[in-house]
């Protein structure tokens, strides 16, 4: 499947790569890109053959965030029109953040505004040394509203209090220190190698278990460790032990073979 601004490929192992393809405009968001990217992610989430989703971008930039030409046009729109556009971007972020499959962002260059949001919504983010990040909205008199829940979850409120208001450029090394990215590599070759290493590791794991683990993080994060939470997590463990996937995983381990979900 491919659209002009979003390209999608799926390999034989179940690795899907979604590539933003507006390189001449630094992969800036417009209505088409947002809609096509959201639709692509939903289709991949519903495809049982897809095991891992990689988010990448063509060109020297990962994403410049909002398309300034669109922003200029929308300045004269009604509140209802602007609300509809904002909801589209918010739905893209929610879709990516809630994807049942593990997600890996490959950031080869600049990620500004919504590009930081996309990075934050992925489970794993890998950047090259030349990648830069910026929560740049205040430079335009805007605020990073729809990306804020995900960026806050990635870097914490204390760091956000600085970078949301300064719109400073964040280097790849600083993004790593903040927790925005998990790994920094030298160049595009290193990015490809890291993606292959990480996704190969993910493909060894039970698909249902990884989905359940993602839900577990959302369920447990920020909750008080009380009797209710302890009972809930114990129940999750008991249910998982009785699942067919767990039975297969344990049998494969004891029989010294690959589990059924490992292709090839």
C-alpha positions in Angstrom: 0.0 0.0 0.0 1.3 3.5 -0.8 0.1 7.1 -1.0 2.2 10.0 -2.2 3.0 11.2 1.3 2.9 7.9 3.2 4.7 4.7 2.0 4.1 1.3 3.7 5.9 -1.9 3.2 5.6 -5.3 5.0 8.4 -7.9 4.9 8.1 -11.7 5.2 8.9 -11.6 8.9 6.0 -9.3 9.8 8.0 -6.1 10.0 6.0 -3.1 8.7 7.7 0.1 7.8 5.6 3.3 7.5 7.6 6.1 5.9 6.6 9.8 5.8 7.3 11.0 2.3 7.2 14.8 2.0 11.0 15.2 2.0 10.9 18.6 0.2 8.7 20.0 3.0 10.6 18.2 5.8 7.7 15.8 6.3 5.5 18.6 7.7 2.0 17.7 8.7 -0.8 18.6 6.4 -4.3 17.2 6.3 -3.4 14.5 3.8 -0.3 13.3 5.6 -2.1 13.2 8.9 -5.1 11.3 7.5 -3.0 8.8 5.5 -0.6 8.1 8.3 -3.5 7.5 10.7 -5.2 5.2 8.2 -1.9 3.3 7.5 -1.3 2.7 11.2 -4.8 1.5 11.8 -4.6 -1.0 8.9 -1.3 -2.4 10.2 -2.7 -2.7 13.7 -5.6 -4.8 12.3 -3.3 -7.0 10.2 -2.5 -10.3 12.0 0.6 -10.8 9.8 2.2 -7.6 11.1 4.3 -8.0 14.2 6.3 -4.8 14.5 5.7 -1.3 13.1 8.6 1.0 12.2 8.0 4.7 11.7 10.6 6.4 9.5 10.9 9.4 7.1 12.4 10.2 3.8 14.7 13.1 3.4 17.0 15.0 5.8 14.3 15.7 8.4 12.1 13.3 10.4 9.2 15.8 10.7 9.1 19.6 11.0 5.6 19.3 12.6 2.9 21.6 11.3 3.1 22.7 7.6 3.5 26.5 7.9 1.6 27.1 4.6 -1.4 25.2 6.2 -0.9 27.1 9.4 -1.1 30.4 7.6 -4.3 29.4 5.8 -5.8 28.1 9.0 -5.3 31.4 10.9 -8.3 32.7 9.1 -10.4 29.6 9.7 -13.3 29.4 12.1 -12.8 27.8 15.5 -14.8 24.7 14.3 -12.4 24.3 11.3 -9.3 24.6 13.5 -10.8 22.2 16.0 -11.4 19.6 13.3 -7.8 19.9 12.2 -6.4 19.7 15.8 -8.6 16.6 16.4 -7.1 15.0 13.3 -3.6 15.4 14.7 -4.7 14.3 18.2 -6.2 11.2 16.7 -3.0 10.4 14.9 -1.0 10.7 18.1 -3.6 8.5 20.0 -3.6 5.9 17.3 0.2 5.6 17.3 0.5 5.6 21.1 -2.2 2.9 21.5 -1.1 0.6 18.7 -1.2 -3.0 19.9 2.0 -3.9 18.0 5.4 -2.7 19.2 6.5 0.5 17.5 10.0 1.8 16.7 10.7 5.3 15.6 13.8 6.0 13.4 14.8 9.6 13.7 17.4 10.5 11.1 17.2 14.3 11.3 15.2 17.1 12.7 12.0 16.3 14.7 10.1 19.5 15.6 6.7 20.0 17.1 4.5 17.1 16.0 7.7 15.2 15.1 8.6 15.2 18.8 5.0 13.9 19.4 5.5 11.0 17.0 8.8 10.2 18.7 7.2 10.2 22.1 4.3 8.0 21.0 6.5 5.1 19.8 7.6 2.4 22.2 11.2 2.6 21.1 13.0 5.6 19.6 16.4 5.5 17.9 18.1 8.6 16.6 21.3 9.5 14.7 23.8 11.8 16.2 22.7 14.6 13.7 19.1 14.4 14.8 17.7 17.4 16.7 14.5 17.9 18.5 12.5 21.0 19.4 9.1 21.6 21.0 8.9 24.7 18.8 5.2 25.8 19.1 5.7 28.8 21.3 7.9 30.4 18.6 4.8 30.7 16.5 2.5 31.8 19.4 1.1 28.3 19.7 1.3 25.6 22.4 2.2 21.9 22.1 -1.3 20.9 23.2 -2.2 17.6 21.4 1.3 16.2 21.8 1.7 17.2 25.4 0.4 14.0 27.1 2.9 11.9 25.2 5.9 14.2 25.5 5.3 14.6 29.2 5.2 10.8 29.6 8.5 10.6 27.8 10.6 13.4 29.4 8.6 14.3 32.6 7.0 17.5 33.7 10.3 19.1 35.0 12.0 18.9 31.6 8.8 19.9 29.9 8.6 23.1 32.0 11.9 24.2 30.4 11.5 23.0 26.8 7.9 23.8 26.3 8.6 27.5 27.0 12.1 27.9 25.6 11.7 26.1 22.3 15.4 25.3 22.5 17.0 22.9 20.1 17.6 19.6 21.9 20.6 17.6 20.6 20.4 13.8 20.2 22.6 13.4 23.2 20.3 15.6 25.4 17.3 13.7 24.0 18.9 10.5 25.2 19.5 12.0 28.6 15.9 13.2 28.9 14.5 9.8 27.9 13.0 11.0 24.6 15.1 8.5 22.7 16.5 5.2 23.8 19.6 5.0 21.6 21.8 7.3 19.6 23.8 5.9 16.6 26.4 7.5 14.4 24.6 7.7 11.0 22.0 6.2 8.7 23.8 2.9 8.5 23.9 2.7 12.3 20.2 3.5 12.3 19.4 0.7 9.9 21.5 -1.8 11.9 19.9 -0.7 15.2 16.4 -1.1 13.7 17.3 -4.6 12.5 18.7 -5.6 15.9 15.8 -4.2 17.9 13.0 -5.6 15.6 14.7 -9.0 15.4 14.6 -9.1 19.2 10.9 -8.1 19.2 10.0 -10.8 16.7 11.3 -13.5 19.1 8.6 -12.6 21.6 5.0 -13.6 21.9 2.8 -11.2 20.0 0.0 -11.4 22.5 2.4 -11.0 25.4 3.9 -7.8 23.9 0.5 -6.3 23.4 -0.5 -7.3 27.0 2.8 -5.8 28.3 2.0 -2.5 26.6 -1.5 -2.4 28.1 0.1 -3.3 31.5 2.3 -0.2 31.4 -0.7 2.0 30.8 -2.7 0.3 33.5 0.0 0.4 36.2 1.7 3.7 35.5 1.1 6.3 38.2 -1.2 4.1 40.2 -1.0 3.6 43.9 0.3 0.1 44.8 -2.6 -1.0 46.9 -4.6 -4.2 47.3 -6.7 -3.4 44.2 -3.6 -3.1 42.0 -1.9 -6.1 43.5 -5.0 -8.2 42.9 -5.3 -6.9 39.3 -1.7 -7.7 38.4 -1.9 -11.1 40.0 -5.0 -11.9 37.9 -3.2 -10.7 34.8 -0.3 -13.1 35.6 -2.6 -16.0 36.2 -4.6 -15.4 33.0 -1.4 -15.1 31.0 0.0 -18.4 32.4 -3.2 -20.2 31.2 -3.0 -18.7 27.7 -2.2 -20.8 24.6 0.6 -18.5 23.7 2.3 -19.0 27.1 1.8 -22.8 26.9 3.5 -22.7 23.5 6.3 -20.5 24.7 7.1 -22.7 27.7 6.9 -25.9 25.6 9.3 -24.4 23.0 11.7 -23.4 25.7 11.7 -26.8 27.4 11.9 -28.6 24.0 14.8 -26.3 22.9 13.0 -25.2 19.7 11.6 -21.9 18.4 8.1 -21.0 19.3 5.4 -21.1 16.6 5.3 -17.3 16.3 9.0 -17.2 15.1 9.0 -17.3 11.3 11.8 -19.1 9.6 
